[in-house]
Each structure stands twice: as structure tokens, then as C-alpha cells.
């Protein structure tokens, strides 16, 4: 019997029929009770082998397997942070003991001061883990319908006007102004800009290349450089042998600095993140009637739905369809003309008060 004690609590170790090693806390400090837990687990494993029942897996097992399988994720640190938070409350619980009500209670209390968007990020992770456990790992038959906290599924879009952008740029130190200007000119994410090296630049062809391991969607991205982006790069030449954006001879490590936040505050701009510069770039392009499919390629979005958030910024491509609405009269009477008709109309008007002589306007839509 594999029993051991850690921090006063007994733990058991068993092998399932498929060879998976199960380590689990008995939750007891008494050896006899721990042995009973061991025997029950052993009986459950027998049921699995002979009655085809699934063994009860714990949150700890699911979290560990998730982290192993997702070790390549760029956002793994965020997953680790959120899993640690959940583990403080779910340690030792089996997956069938985790319910919608339990998670809702934990998040409502533990993340009460956080935004609904942040709460949804935590829920999205635990929902993804349970979906894996059900569909791929086949550990559970069903999963809870976890609650969504945001009032709508719309993605946040925050952007600067041209006047606001000029005001912010004017208040930034030179090295940070160049970084922000390059972001507004290319739409690249902060990490791609800070890690930007000269090997990625071809000024003759006016193109920059982001490798497949450095993009969010995992695919390489070619970035056409406009006049503003080229001018920024030309001003950076000779400052560093490898890195494009530097300060005092050293590569920049962060862009969300005190100076950046102070510039926003001085301009009266609130609720604006550094990543919103990318939204600003995309919004300006749409306002200049760049098609969404072109914007998708420029920004390296894998899904068209991610670009649809900017669709309403320009409706010029719909103008020809709106113009198909045809009026059978060349012009409607002016307000002054209608006013002059009132005495005559009132004399011969309908008993309900409606005028018989009042002109009517019919809309006809051509096919």
C-alpha cells in the first residue's frame, strides 16, 4: 500500500488500468482513515477495469495536464496565474465536485473588485480545461455551463483621434515617441515592436517580417512599411547593431512606462491601454475605407470575426446600395409651402383632422 504523510496529511498512490499513476490526498491525518480512502480508490479502479466506469479525476490532475500540454502557449504565464488562484480553492476536489454555482461563488467573492472582462478570462480558462477533460481526455461525461459575466460578447475597441494622438506624441520623450509612432504606423503589438531587430527589416523593399514563432496566431507576418514607419526606422539606424528601438544604447524592455501614463493623463485620456494603439491603427485604416479583408491580412488576424469589430467605422462600400432607394417625386415640398397650405386644407379637411390636400410621399425600392 503506497501511503505517505506530508504536512500532517496522508496521501495515496495508485496505478489505474491504463497505466496512469494517480496521486491523491486523503484529506485525513489518521492512518486508518487514509487506508479506507485507499481501499475505496482501489475499488473504483476495479470498477473502471471491469465495469468500464471512469475514475474520478481531481482538479489538480486536470490543471497539471493542461499546463503540460499548453507549455508552448505565449500566454502560459497568464494560465499559471489563474490556475494558481483556482487551485487555492479547488485543491483536492474531484472534477464532478466543481459546479457552476461553486465557480460563480468563488469568482463573485474573490474577484469582486475586478472587471467583468477579467472575470470572464478566468471563466474561459476553467471552461477550456473542462472541455478538454470531457472531449479529449474523456475524464468526465458532462461539464458545467459556467456563467459569463460580461453583459455582451462585444470585444472592446478603444482608439485615439488624430488630435489626441498628436497631443500624446508631443508629451512623450523622443525614444518613446518613436515607438508609439511606429505602433500607429504598423499596428504591431508591443512585444513585436520591443523585440524588433534589424534582421527583420528590408528598407529597400519597404517590408518588415515577423517570424511564425513571434506572432499571436503562430503564423509569419509580412508588414508593409509606409512612409511614417520608414522614417522612424531611418532615424533609428546606427543607434544599435542589433535592436531597432533603444534607450541610452540598451534595448527597450517595456513601453507601458511612467512617461506614457503621464502623457495620457496630461491629455485627459482615460481607459486607454498601450495595446489600444493597435485598435487605433485599425480604426484609422477602416475610416479611410480599407476593406476588412485587407485589414485582416495587414494585422495578421487569423479569424475574420476579429476584424469585424472595426466594420462599422466605414460604410462607403454600402453607399451604392443605399442609393438604390428611389423617390418617385423629384423633391418634397418645403416646410414653408406646407405652412401656406394649412388654411385651405382646414376648410376642406377630413372630420378626423387629416388634410385631404396634404401631399403624400411614397418610397419605392427598385429591384
KEKE-3310 file (N, C-alpha, C; in steps of 0.2 Angstrom, whole numbers, plus 5000, padded with zeros to 4 digits):
npx = (5004:5004:5006:5009:5015:5013:5015:5007:4996:4989:4994:4989:4995:4992:4990:4981:4971:4974:4987:4990:4997:4990:4990:4984:4977:4971:4965:4965:4972:4973:4979:4972:4960:4965:4969:4957:4952:4961:4957:4945:4947:4955:4945:4937:4945:4945:4932:4933:4940:4933:4919:4919:4919:4923:4937:4937:4943:4955:4954:4968:4975:4969:4973:4987:4989:4984:4994:5005:5002:5000:5012:5018:5011:5010:5004:5005:5010:4999:4990:4995:4995:4981:4977:4984:4977:4964:4967:4970:4957:4951:4959:4962:4949:4937:4933:4920:4915:4915:4906:4894:4889:4898:4910:4905:4902:4915:4922:4914:4915:4930:4935:4928:4931:4936:4935:4921:4926:4938:4934:4928:4939:4945:4935:4934:4946:4944:4933:4939:4948:4939:4932:4942:4945:4933:4930:4943:4952:4943:4938:4927:4909:4900:4900:4900:4889:4897:4896:4894:4901:4902:4891:4888:4894:4903:4919:4931:4934:4945:4951:4961:4959:4965:4969:4971:4981:4991:4993:4997:5009:5017:5020:5028:5044:5058:5063:5052:5042:5045:5043:5029:5024:5028:5021:5008:5009:5011:5003:5008:5010:5015:5025:5031:5036:5045:5054:5059:5071:5086:5088:5075:5071:5069:5073:5074:5065:5054:5048:5044:5047:5039:5043:5036:5036:5034:5022:5005:4995:5003:5008:5019:5021:5021:5025:5020:5029:5025:5027:5028:5033:5045:5052:5053:5062:5073:5078:5082:5093:5110:5110:5110:5117:5110:5097:5082:5074:5079:5086:5098:5108:5104:5092:5075:5064:5051:5036:5025:5027:5030:5031:5023:5010:5009:5008:4996:4987:4990:4984:4971:4966:4958:4956:4963:4974:4991:4990:4979:4984:4985:4972:4969:4976:4970:4957:4959:4963:4951:4942:4947:4942:4948:4946:4939:4945:4957:4962:4963:4973:4984:4985:4987:4977:4969:4956:4941:4931:4937:4941:4929:4925:4929:4921:4910:4916:4918:4907:4907:4907:4895:4887:4883:4872:4863:4860:4851:4838:4824:4815:4799:4795:4803:4807:4803:4789:4793:4795:4789:4780:4771:4766:4759:4748:4740:4728:4719:4718:4712:4699:4693:4695:4697:4685:4692:4702:4713:4721:4715:4721:4734:4751:4757:4771:4778:4789:4799:4807:4819:4821)
npy = (4994:5011:5023:5039:5053:5070:5086:5083:5077:5062:5054:5045:5033:5026:5015:5016:5006:5009:5012:5025:5035:5038:5051:5056:5066:5061:5068:5067:5065:5054:5038:5026:5030:5035:5023:5018:5026:5024:5010:5012:5020:5010:5001:5008:5009:4996:4995:5003:4995:4983:4987:4997:5010:5027:5034:5045:5061:5073:5091:5096:5086:5089:5102:5101:5093:5101:5112:5105:5101:5113:5120:5127:5139:5156:5164:5157:5161:5168:5159:5151:5159:5161:5148:5145:5153:5147:5135:5137:5136:5125:5114:5096:5093:5083:5083:5081:5087:5101:5114:5125:5134:5134:5139:5152:5157:5158:5167:5178:5182:5182:5189:5201:5215:5216:5218:5214:5209:5203:5194:5185:5180:5172:5163:5158:5151:5140:5134:5130:5120:5111:5107:5101:5090:5083:5081:5077:5071:5062:5061:5065:5065:5075:5093:5108:5122:5135:5152:5167:5184:5196:5209:5209:5200:5208:5214:5224:5240:5253:5269:5282:5299:5308:5321:5318:5309:5316:5325:5317:5311:5323:5325:5315:5308:5307:5294:5286:5291:5288:5274:5273:5280:5271:5261:5266:5267:5254:5245:5235:5223:5227:5218:5213:5225:5230:5219:5220:5218:5222:5213:5209:5219:5226:5239:5243:5236:5240:5233:5223:5208:5197:5183:5166:5161:5172:5178:5181:5172:5162:5161:5167:5184:5197:5214:5228:5243:5260:5277:5284:5274:5270:5282:5282:5271:5274:5285:5278:5271:5266:5267:5256:5240:5228:5229:5238:5248:5258:5264:5275:5267:5254:5240:5243:5238:5239:5247:5252:5264:5276:5288:5287:5284:5296:5305:5302:5305:5319:5323:5321:5308:5294:5276:5269:5258:5252:5243:5247:5256:5248:5245:5258:5261:5251:5256:5269:5265:5258:5269:5276:5269:5256:5239:5226:5213:5216:5223:5212:5204:5213:5215:5203:5194:5179:5175:5181:5186:5193:5205:5211:5219:5232:5235:5244:5256:5261:5264:5266:5257:5253:5263:5263:5254:5260:5271:5265:5267:5274:5289:5294:5307:5322:5331:5335:5345:5361:5366:5379:5379:5370:5375:5386:5380:5377:5384:5383:5369:5366:5370:5361:5349:5333:5325:5319:5327:5326:5332:5333:5338:5337:5334:5318:5306:5293:5279:5270:5255:5250:5235)
npz = (5000:4995:5004:5011:5021:5022:5028:5038:5032:5025:5010:4995:4983:4967:4953:4938:4927:4914:4915:4920:4933:4949:4961:4976:4988:5004:5013:5027:5043:5050:5050:5048:5043:5031:5025:5023:5013:5003:5000:4995:4983:4976:4974:4966:4955:4951:4947:4936:4927:4925:4925:4916:4921:4923:4931:4945:4943:4949:4951:4953:4945:4932:4930:4930:4919:4909:4909:4905:4892:4886:4886:4876:4874:4871:4881:4893:4905:4910:4911:4921:4932:4934:4936:4948:4956:4956:4961:4974:4980:4975:4977:4978:4976:4966:4949:4947:4958:4956:4952:4943:4952:4962:4956:4952:4964:4970:4961:4961:4974:4976:4966:4966:4965:4952:4934:4924:4912:4916:4925:4916:4909:4918:4919:4906:4905:4915:4909:4897:4901:4907:4896:4888:4897:4895:4881:4875:4884:4890:4903:4910:4909:4906:4907:4918:4914:4914:4920:4911:4913:4907:4900:4887:4872:4865:4859:4866:4859:4858:4854:4848:4843:4829:4833:4847:4847:4842:4852:4863:4858:4857:4870:4875:4878:4867:4863:4867:4860:4847:4847:4849:4838:4828:4831:4829:4815:4810:4817:4824:4838:4855:4861:4849:4843:4853:4853:4841:4828:4817:4808:4804:4795:4779:4771:4758:4751:4758:4769:4783:4793:4803:4812:4812:4825:4833:4832:4837:4832:4828:4815:4801:4798:4786:4785:4777:4775:4778:4773:4786:4795:4789:4790:4804:4806:4799:4806:4817:4814:4816:4830:4837:4835:4834:4839:4836:4843:4856:4871:4877:4872:4876:4873:4873:4886:4890:4886:4892:4902:4915:4910:4898:4904:4911:4900:4894:4904:4906:4894:4896:4893:4896:4902:4893:4885:4881:4871:4864:4854:4843:4840:4837:4825:4817:4816:4811:4798:4793:4793:4783:4773:4770:4765:4775:4773:4768:4779:4788:4783:4784:4798:4803:4808:4812:4811:4803:4811:4821:4815:4811:4821:4818:4807:4807:4806:4793:4780:4767:4756:4756:4750:4737:4737:4746:4738:4729:4734:4728:4725:4719:4717:4712:4722:4739:4746:4753:4770:4772:4761:4764:4776:4771:4765:4775:4779:4768:4768:4780:4778:4770:4776:4782:4794:4804:4806:4797:4783:4766:4756:4758:4753:4748:4751:4743:4745:4734:4731:4720:4711)
capx = (5000:5008:5004:5014:5012:5016:5012:5002:4990:4991:4992:4990:4997:4989:4990:4975:4972:4978:4994:4991:4998:4986:4992:4979:4977:4966:4962:4965:4978:4973:4981:4966:4955:4968:4969:4950:4952:4965:4954:4939:4950:4956:4938:4935:4949:4942:4926:4935:4943:4928:4913:4920:4917:4928:4939:4936:4950:4954:4956:4975:4977:4967:4977:4994:4990:4983:5000:5010:5000:5000:5018:5020:5007:5013:5000:5006:5010:4993:4986:4998:4992:4974:4977:4986:4971:4958:4969:4969:4950:4949:4964:4959:4942:4937:4930:4912:4913:4916:4899:4894:4887:4904:4914:4902:4903:4922:4924:4910:4918:4937:4936:4923:4933:4939:4930:4918:4930:4943:4931:4927:4945:4946:4930:4936:4951:4942:4929:4943:4951:4934:4931:4947:4943:4927:4931:4949:4954:4937:4938:4921:4904:4897:4903:4895:4888:4899:4892:4898:4899:4901:4884:4888:4900:4907:4926:4932:4938:4946:4955:4963:4958:4971:4971:4973:4987:4997:4994:5001:5016:5020:5022:5032:5051:5060:5063:5046:5038:5047:5040:5022:5023:5029:5015:5002:5010:5011:4998:5011:5009:5020:5031:5034:5040:5051:5059:5061:5078:5087:5087:5068:5069:5071:5071:5074:5058:5049:5044:5047:5045:5038:5043:5030:5036:5033:5015:5000:4992:5008:5010:5023:5018:5024:5022:5022:5031:5023:5032:5030:5036:5051:5055:5055:5067:5079:5080:5085:5099:5116:5110:5112:5119:5105:5090:5079:5072:5084:5087:5104:5112:5101:5086:5069:5061:5044:5033:5020:5031:5028:5030:5017:5004:5009:5006:4989:4984:4990:4979:4964:4964:4957:4954:4967:4980:4996:4988:4974:4987:4984:4965:4969:4979:4965:4951:4960:4963:4944:4939:4949:4939:4952:4942:4941:4949:4964:4964:4964:4980:4989:4985:4988:4972:4968:4949:4938:4927:4941:4941:4923:4924:4930:4917:4906:4920:4917:4901:4907:4906:4887:4884:4879:4866:4859:4857:4846:4832:4822:4809:4795:4795:4810:4808:4797:4788:4797:4791:4786:4775:4766:4763:4755:4743:4736:4721:4715:4717:4707:4692:4690:4699:4693:4682:4696:4708:4718:4720:4714:4726:4741:4754:4760:4777:4779:4795:4799:4814:4820:4824)
capy = (5000:5017:5029:5043:5058:5077:5092:5080:5074:5056:5054:5038:5032:5020:5014:5014:5000:5012:5014:5032:5035:5043:5053:5060:5067:5058:5074:5064:5064:5047:5032:5021:5033:5035:5017:5017:5030:5020:5005:5015:5021:5004:4998:5012:5007:4989:4996:5006:4990:4978:4989:5002:5017:5032:5036:5052:5064:5079:5097:5096:5082:5092:5108:5099:5090:5107:5116:5101:5101:5120:5123:5131:5145:5163:5166:5152:5164:5170:5152:5149:5164:5160:5141:5145:5156:5142:5129:5139:5135:5118:5108:5090:5092:5080:5087:5081:5092:5108:5116:5132:5138:5135:5144:5158:5160:5160:5172:5184:5185:5183:5194:5206:5222:5216:5220:5208:5206:5199:5188:5181:5177:5166:5158:5155:5146:5134:5131:5126:5114:5106:5105:5096:5084:5080:5079:5074:5066:5058:5060:5067:5064:5081:5099:5113:5128:5141:5158:5173:5190:5202:5210:5207:5197:5213:5215:5231:5244:5260:5271:5289:5303:5311:5326:5315:5305:5321:5328:5312:5311:5329:5324:5309:5308:5305:5287:5283:5294:5284:5268:5274:5282:5265:5257:5269:5266:5247:5241:5229:5223:5229:5214:5213:5231:5230:5214:5221:5218:5225:5207:5209:5225:5227:5246:5243:5233:5243:5227:5220:5202:5194:5176:5162:5160:5178:5181:5178:5166:5157:5161:5173:5190:5202:5220:5233:5249:5266:5282:5286:5269:5270:5287:5281:5266:5278:5289:5273:5267:5267:5268:5249:5235:5223:5231:5244:5253:5258:5270:5275:5261:5247:5239:5244:5232:5240:5253:5255:5267:5281:5294:5285:5285:5303:5309:5301:5309:5326:5324:5319:5302:5288:5270:5268:5254:5253:5239:5251:5259:5243:5247:5265:5259:5248:5261:5274:5262:5257:5276:5278:5264:5250:5234:5222:5208:5219:5224:5206:5202:5218:5215:5196:5191:5173:5175:5187:5189:5198:5211:5213:5224:5238:5236:5250:5263:5264:5261:5268:5252:5251:5269:5262:5250:5265:5275:5262:5269:5279:5293:5295:5314:5325:5335:5336:5352:5364:5367:5385:5378:5366:5380:5391:5376:5375:5387:5380:5362:5365:5371:5355:5344:5327:5326:5317:5332:5325:5336:5329:5341:5336:5329:5311:5304:5286:5276:5264:5252:5247:5228)
capz = (5000:4994:5009:5014:5025:5020:5031:5043:5029:5021:5003:4992:4976:4964:4946:4935:4922:4908:4917:4923:4940:4952:4967:4979:4996:5008:5017:5033:5047:5053:5045:5047:5038:5025:5022:5020:5007:4998:4998:4991:4977:4973:4972:4960:4949:4949:4943:4929:4923:4924:4923:4912:4924:4923:4938:4947:4942:4953:4948:4952:4939:4926:4929:4928:4912:4905:4909:4901:4885:4884:4888:4870:4873:4873:4887:4898:4912:4912:4913:4928:4937:4935:4939:4955:4960:4957:4965:4982:4982:4972:4978:4981:4974:4960:4944:4947:4963:4953:4949:4941:4957:4966:4952:4952:4971:4971:4957:4963:4980:4976:4961:4966:4963:4945:4929:4921:4907:4919:4927:4910:4907:4922:4917:4900:4906:4918:4904:4892:4905:4907:4889:4887:4901:4893:4874:4873:4889:4892:4910:4913:4903:4905:4911:4920:4910:4918:4919:4908:4917:4903:4898:4880:4869:4861:4860:4867:4854:4861:4849:4848:4837:4826:4838:4853:4845:4841:4859:4867:4855:4859:4878:4876:4877:4860:4862:4867:4854:4841:4847:4849:4831:4824:4833:4825:4808:4808:4820:4828:4845:4859:4861:4842:4842:4858:4851:4834:4826:4810:4803:4801:4791:4772:4769:4750:4748:4762:4772:4789:4794:4810:4812:4814:4832:4837:4831:4842:4829:4826:4808:4800:4796:4782:4787:4773:4779:4775:4774:4793:4798:4786:4793:4810:4806:4796:4812:4822:4811:4819:4837:4840:4830:4833:4841:4832:4847:4861:4875:4880:4870:4878:4870:4877:4888:4891:4883:4897:4907:4919:4905:4894:4908:4912:4894:4893:4910:4904:4888:4898:4890:4902:4900:4886:4886:4876:4865:4860:4849:4838:4838:4834:4818:4813:4816:4806:4791:4791:4792:4776:4768:4769:4766:4781:4771:4768:4786:4791:4781:4787:4805:4804:4812:4809:4810:4801:4816:4825:4811:4811:4826:4815:4801:4807:4805:4787:4776:4760:4751:4755:4748:4731:4739:4749:4733:4726:4736:4723:4726:4713:4716:4712:4728:4743:4747:4758:4776:4771:4757:4768:4781:4767:4763:4781:4779:4763:4769:4786:4776:4766:4779:4785:4800:4809:4806:4792:4777:4760:4751:4760:4748:4751:4748:4743:4744:4730:4731:4714:4711)
cpx = (5004:5004:5010:5011:5016:5012:5006:4996:4993:4989:4993:4992:4995:4990:4984:4976:4975:4985:4995:4992:4994:4989:4987:4979:4971:4962:4961:4972:4979:4974:4976:4961:4958:4968:4962:4949:4955:4961:4948:4942:4952:4950:4936:4939:4947:4936:4927:4937:4938:4921:4913:4918:4924:4930:4938:4943:4949:4956:4964:4978:4975:4972:4984:4994:4989:4990:5005:5008:5000:5006:5021:5016:5011:5010:5000:5006:5004:4989:4989:4995:4985:4973:4979:4980:4965:4961:4969:4962:4948:4954:4961:4952:4942:4933:4922:4910:4913:4910:4899:4893:4894:4909:4911:4903:4910:4924:4920:4913:4926:4939:4931:4925:4936:4933:4927:4922:4936:4940:4930:4933:4947:4941:4932:4942:4949:4937:4933:4946:4945:4932:4936:4946:4938:4928:4937:4952:4949:4937:4931:4916:4901:4901:4898:4895:4890:4897:4897:4896:4898:4894:4883:4894:4905:4914:4927:4936:4939:4952:4956:4961:4964:4974:4974:4980:4993:4998:4998:5008:5020:5023:5026:5040:5053:5060:5057:5041:5039:5043:5032:5020:5024:5023:5009:5003:5010:5006:5001:5010:5015:5026:5035:5038:5046:5056:5061:5069:5079:5087:5080:5066:5072:5069:5070:5067:5052:5045:5048:5043:5045:5038:5037:5030:5035:5027:5011:4997:4997:5010:5014:5019:5023:5021:5024:5023:5029:5028:5034:5034:5044:5055:5058:5061:5074:5082:5084:5091:5105:5116:5111:5113:5114:5098:5088:5078:5076:5083:5094:5109:5109:5094:5080:5066:5053:5042:5028:5023:5027:5026:5024:5011:5003:5006:4999:4985:4984:4985:4972:4961:4963:4955:4957:4973:4984:4993:4982:4977:4985:4976:4964:4971:4973:4959:4953:4960:4955:4941:4941:4947:4943:4947:4944:4945:4956:4967:4966:4971:4985:4990:4987:4983:4970:4960:4946:4934:4931:4942:4935:4921:4925:4926:4913:4909:4919:4911:4901:4905:4899:4884:4880:4873:4861:4856:4852:4839:4829:4815:4806:4794:4802:4812:4802:4796:4792:4792:4787:4780:4769:4762:4758:4748:4738:4729:4716:4713:4711:4700:4689:4693:4694:4691:4687:4702:4713:4716:4720:4719:4733:4745:4757:4766:4777:4786:4795:4806:4814:4823:4831)
cpy = (5006:5022:5033:5050:5065:5082:5089:5077:5068:5057:5047:5039:5026:5020:5012:5009:5003:5014:5021:5031:5040:5044:5057:5061:5064:5063:5072:5064:5058:5042:5027:5024:5034:5029:5015:5020:5026:5014:5007:5016:5015:5000:5002:5010:5000:4990:4999:5000:4985:4981:4995:5009:5021:5033:5043:5056:5071:5085:5098:5092:5086:5098:5106:5097:5096:5110:5112:5102:5108:5124:5128:5138:5151:5166:5161:5155:5166:5164:5150:5153:5162:5153:5141:5148:5151:5137:5130:5136:5127:5112:5102:5088:5088:5084:5087:5085:5099:5109:5123:5136:5139:5140:5151:5161:5162:5166:5179:5187:5187:5188:5200:5213:5222:5217:5213:5205:5201:5193:5183:5177:5171:5161:5154:5150:5139:5130:5127:5120:5109:5103:5100:5090:5080:5077:5075:5069:5061:5056:5061:5066:5071:5087:5104:5119:5134:5148:5163:5179:5196:5203:5208:5204:5201:5214:5222:5234:5251:5262:5279:5292:5305:5316:5323:5312:5311:5324:5323:5312:5317:5329:5319:5311:5305:5298:5283:5285:5290:5277:5268:5276:5276:5261:5259:5268:5259:5243:5235:5229:5225:5225:5213:5219:5231:5225:5215:5222:5220:5219:5206:5214:5224:5234:5246:5241:5236:5238:5225:5213:5200:5187:5172:5161:5166:5181:5178:5172:5161:5156:5168:5178:5195:5209:5225:5240:5255:5271:5284:5280:5269:5276:5286:5276:5270:5282:5284:5270:5270:5268:5261:5244:5230:5225:5237:5250:5252:5264:5270:5269:5254:5246:5240:5238:5233:5247:5256:5258:5273:5287:5293:5287:5293:5307:5308:5305:5316:5328:5323:5313:5296:5282:5268:5264:5255:5249:5242:5255:5254:5244:5254:5264:5256:5252:5266:5271:5261:5264:5278:5273:5258:5244:5229:5216:5210:5220:5218:5204:5207:5217:5207:5192:5185:5172:5181:5190:5194:5205:5215:5219:5231:5240:5242:5256:5265:5260:5263:5263:5250:5257:5267:5258:5255:5269:5272:5263:5275:5283:5295:5302:5317:5328:5335:5343:5354:5365:5373:5384:5374:5371:5384:5387:5375:5378:5384:5373:5361:5366:5365:5349:5338:5328:5324:5322:5331:5329:5331:5332:5340:5332:5323:5309:5296:5284:5270:5262:5248:5240:5228)
cpz = (5000:4998:5011:5017:5023:5024:5036:5039:5025:5014:5000:4985:4973:4957:4943:4930:4916:4909:4920:4931:4944:4959:4970:4986:4998:5012:5024:5037:5050:5048:5044:5042:5031:5021:5019:5013:5001:4995:4993:4984:4973:4970:4966:4954:4946:4944:4936:4924:4921:4922:4919:4914:4924:4930:4939:4947:4946:4949:4948:4946:4933:4925:4927:4921:4907:4904:4905:4894:4882:4885:4882:4870:4875:4879:4892:4905:4914:4915:4920:4933:4939:4938:4946:4959:4961:4961:4972:4984:4980:4973:4981:4979:4967:4955:4944:4953:4961:4949:4947:4947:4961:4963:4953:4959:4972:4967:4959:4970:4979:4971:4960:4964:4956:4941:4927:4916:4910:4922:4922:4908:4911:4921:4911:4901:4909:4913:4899:4895:4905:4901:4886:4890:4898:4886:4872:4878:4891:4899:4913:4907:4902:4909:4913:4914:4914:4916:4915:4911:4913:4900:4891:4877:4865:4863:4861:4862:4857:4856:4850:4842:4834:4831:4844:4852:4845:4848:4863:4864:4857:4866:4879:4875:4870:4859:4862:4862:4848:4841:4846:4841:4827:4825:4829:4817:4805:4811:4824:4835:4849:4859:4854:4841:4847:4856:4844:4833:4819:4805:4800:4796:4784:4770:4762:4748:4753:4765:4778:4790:4801:4809:4814:4822:4836:4836:4836:4839:4827:4819:4806:4797:4792:4783:4782:4777:4775:4776:4781:4796:4795:4789:4800:4810:4803:4802:4817:4820:4814:4827:4840:4834:4829:4834:4838:4837:4854:4865:4879:4878:4872:4875:4875:4879:4890:4888:4888:4903:4910:4914:4900:4898:4909:4906:4893:4898:4908:4898:4890:4895:4896:4898:4893:4888:4880:4870:4861:4855:4842:4835:4835:4826:4814:4811:4810:4799:4789:4790:4785:4771:4766:4770:4772:4779:4771:4775:4790:4790:4784:4794:4807:4809:4808:4807:4808:4806:4820:4821:4811:4816:4824:4809:4801:4806:4798:4783:4769:4755:4751:4752:4741:4732:4742:4744:4729:4728:4732:4725:4719:4712:4716:4719:4732:4744:4753:4764:4775:4766:4760:4773:4777:4765:4769:4781:4774:4765:4775:4784:4773:4769:4781:4792:4806:4810:4801:4786:4771:4755:4752:4756:4752:4748:4749:4741:4740:4730:4724:4715:4708)
residu = (UNK:UNK:UNK:UNK:UNK:UNK:UNK:UNK:UNK:UNK:UNK:UNK:UNK:UNK:UNK:UNK:UNK:UNK:UNK:UNK:UNK:UNK:UNK:UNK:UNK:UNK:UNK:UNK:UNK:UNK:UNK:UNK:UNK:UNK:UNK:UNK:UNK:UNK:UNK:UNK:UNK:UNK:UNK:UNK:UNK:UNK:UNK:UNK:UNK:UNK:UNK:UNK:UNK:UNK:UNK:UNK:UNK:UNK:UNK:UNK:UNK:UNK:UNK:UNK:UNK:UNK:UNK:UNK:UNK:UNK:UNK:UNK:UNK:UNK:UNK:UNK:UNK:UNK:UNK:UNK:UNK:UNK:UNK:UNK:UNK:UNK:UNK:UNK:UNK:UNK:UNK:UNK:UNK:UNK:UNK:UNK:UNK:UNK:UNK:UNK:UNK:UNK:UNK:UNK:UNK:UNK:UNK:UNK:UNK:UNK:UNK:UNK:UNK:UNK:UNK:UNK:UNK:UNK:UNK:UNK:UNK:UNK:UNK:UNK:UNK:UNK:UNK:UNK:UNK:UNK:UNK:UNK:UNK:UNK:UNK:UNK:UNK:UNK:UNK:UNK:UNK:UNK:UNK:UNK:UNK:UNK:UNK:UNK:UNK:UNK:UNK:UNK:UNK:UNK:UNK:UNK:UNK:UNK:UNK:UNK:UNK:UNK:UNK:UNK:UNK:UNK:UNK:UNK:UNK:UNK:UNK:UNK:UNK:UNK:UNK:UNK:UNK:UNK:UNK:UNK:UNK:UNK:UNK:UNK:UNK:UNK:UNK:UNK:UNK:UNK:UNK:UNK:UNK:UNK:UNK:UNK:UNK:UNK:UNK:UNK:UNK:UNK:UNK:UNK:UNK:UNK:UNK:UNK:UNK:UNK:UNK:UNK:UNK:UNK:UNK:UNK:UNK:UNK:UNK:UNK:UNK:UNK:UNK:UNK:UNK:UNK:UNK:UNK:UNK:UNK:UNK:UNK:UNK:UNK:UNK:UNK:UNK:UNK:UNK:UNK:UNK:UNK:UNK:UNK:UNK:UNK:UNK:UNK:UNK:UNK:UNK:UNK:UNK:UNK:UNK:UNK:UNK:UNK:UNK:UNK:UNK:UNK:UNK:UNK:UNK:UNK:UNK:UNK:UNK:UNK:UNK:UNK:UNK:UNK:UNK:UNK:UNK:UNK:UNK:UNK:UNK:UNK:UNK:UNK:UNK:UNK:UNK:UNK:UNK:UNK:UNK:UNK:UNK:UNK:UNK:UNK:UNK:UNK:UNK:UNK:UNK:UNK:UNK:UNK:UNK:UNK:UNK:UNK:UNK:UNK:UNK:UNK:UNK:UNK:UNK:UNK:UNK:UNK:UNK:UNK:UNK:UNK:UNK:UNK:UNK:UNK:UNK:UNK:UNK:UNK:UNK:UNK:UNK:UNK:UNK:UNK:UNK:UNK:UNK:UNK:UNK:UNK:UNK:UNK:UNK:UNK:UNK:UNK:UNK:UNK:UNK:UNK:UNK:UNK:UNK:UNK:UNK:UNK:UNK:UNK:UNK:UNK:UNK:UNK:UNK:UNK:UNK)
# end
